[in-house]
């Protein structure tokens, strides 16, 4: 076994132990994963728990490109923009929660299609079972956007095993981050509307983003 093959086997041996495959697609020379990182819940508070991993095996050593992301839908978008077929990276419904309403589905479709239109400013994953949520502050790459900063909030109902996704628009990064801080303290007001409302665009066949069922701990 070469050193490269040993490294690949070591990676795959961690799947199902520390890394839970929520979605995966295997092609001739590439593999795409959306993974839940079980170890993140024991790391620094707020650490993203989702990994997007792109493995390449074409004419040479294995190469791995990866990103830790706060939302599964963002991991799907990251992989699609790196060549994964949109209809091939749906999440495993036996491991993931379901969207609670059509607003959530609509926003997920938009985030999948426009994942490369925004940069992450900050995120925080709060895995307390009594108030499980993730907040993500984003900056629009288009400087002409009327709401140049966005906040996306994913909130979970651990009893029903469903979640909602909502988005607000802000003029400055400070305003967006202040709203996120307020949500962490349980004092945030309603999200302000995004200006203008973006049209939904969904690559065909992409499954909805969801929250896996691993054990968590109170932050």
N, C-alpha and C positions, 0 to 999 in steps of 0.2 A: 504494500500500500504506500502510495506517495504521500508526502507531507500535505499536499493539497487535498487528496482524498481523505486523509485523516482529519483535517480541519472541517471538511464538509460533514463527515460522519459525526464529529463531536457536536456540530450545530444541530443536526437532525436528532441526535440522541436527547437533546434538551426539550424537544417538542413533546407536549403532553406531561412534562414534569414542571419545568419553570415557565415554558412558553406554550400557551394553549392556542392551537390554530382555529381561529374563528372563520377564516376563509382561505382557500388556497387554489392555485391554478398551476398546472405543470405542462410546459411545452417542451419541444425537443431540446432546446438549448437554454431555457429559462424556467425559473419557478418564482411565483409571486405568492406572498403570504400576508394576511392580516393576522397578527398575533396579539394575544393578551399576555402581558408580562406579570406573572404572579408575584415576582419579587418587588415590583414597584410600590406595592402597598406598604412595604416595610422600609422604604427609602425616605428621602426628605418629603415632608408634607406637600401635597399638590402635584407630585411628579406624574407626568403622563403615563398611562398604563397600556397604551396601544402601540404596537410596533408595525410598521410597514417594511417588508423585506423583499428585495429583488435579487435573486441569485442568477448569475450568468455562468454558463458552462461551455462556451463556444470557442474551440480552437485554442486552448491554452488553460491556464489555471482558473479555478473558480474565483469569481469576484462577487462581492456582496455589497450592495448599496442599501442602506436602511435609514429610517427616520422614526423617532419617538414622537407620537402625535396624540393630542388629547381626545380625539373622537374617531370612532371606527370609520365614519363616513369620510373623514379627511384622509385616512389611510387608504381607503378604496380609491379616492380621487388621485392621491399621490402615485399609486400603482398604475392606474389607467393612463395617466399622463407620461408614464414610462413604458408604455406598450402593452399593458395587460388588456385583453379584450373585455369591454365593459360588462358583457353578459356572463363572464366566467369567474367573477370575484364576489359573488353573492355570499352573504354571511350565513353560517349554519343556524337554522332556526331552533335547533335543539339546545344551543348554547347561549342564545341571545334573546334579549327582551324584544317586545314588539312596539312599534310606534303607536301612540295612544290616539292620534287624530290625523286628519288630512293636512292640517297646517304643518305638522311635523314631517309628513311624507313630502310635501311640496318643498320645504326648505332643504331637506336632504337631497332631493333631485337637483336643486339649484347649486348646492355646495359641491356635489359630485361634478357637475359640468363646469363650475367656475372655480375649482380648487386652486388653479394657478393664477387667479386674479387677486389673491390676497396673501399677505404675509402675516404670520403669527407674531403678535407683540408680546403676549403673555397668556398663560393658562394656569388653571388650578383644578385638580380633580379632588373632590371631597367625597371620600368613600365611607362616611358614616351611614350605617344602614337606616338611621332615623331621618336622615336628610342627605341623600346621595345625589350629587349633581356635579357638573363640570361647567366652568365658565372659560370662555376663550375670547380674548381681545384680538381683533384683526385690523390690519391696515390695508386699504385698497391700493393696488399697484397703479391704478389710473388716478393721476393727480387731479383730474377734472371731476371726480366723483363728488356729489353733493353731500354724501355722508362718508367722508374719507376713513372713518374708523367705525368698526362694527363690534358688537358683543354678541356672541352666540352662547346660549345657555341650554344645556341638556339636563333635565331633571327626571328622576326615576321614582316610580311607585314600586317599591320592593314587594309589596303585598300582591298587587295585580301583575307584577313583572311586565310593566309597560313604561314608556318614557315619553316626554314631550321635548320638542326643540323649538326655541324661540330666538329671534334676532332683533337687535336694536341698532340705531344709527347715532353716531356722535360726531361732533365737529373736531374734537381734539383727542389725542391719546390720553391726556390727563382725565378728561371727562369719562372716557371709556373705562379707565382703570379705577376711577373712583366708584363707578357703578359696580364693578366686579368686587371691590373691597366691601361695599355695602352689602352685596349678596352673601359674602362670606360671614358677615356679622349678622345676617338675617334682617337687615334694615333697608334693603334696596327698594326703590319705588318701581313703578311700571317702566318697561323699556321704551324709550322714545322711538318713533317710527323711523324707518330707513327712507332717505330721500335720494333719488326716486325709487319706487318699488321696482325691483329687478324682475325680469321675465324668467320663468323656470325653463331650464334646458336639461334634459335627462338623457344620458346615453342609454340606449335600450338595454333592458335586462338587469340593471344594477339593483341589487337587493338593498333594502333599507338598512341604515346604520342601526346598531343596537348595542346593548350593554351585556357583557358576559356574566356568568353566574359564579365567579370565584369568591372565596372568602375574603372579607375586607376587615378593616379595623377602624375604630373611631379616631379621627384626627384630633 
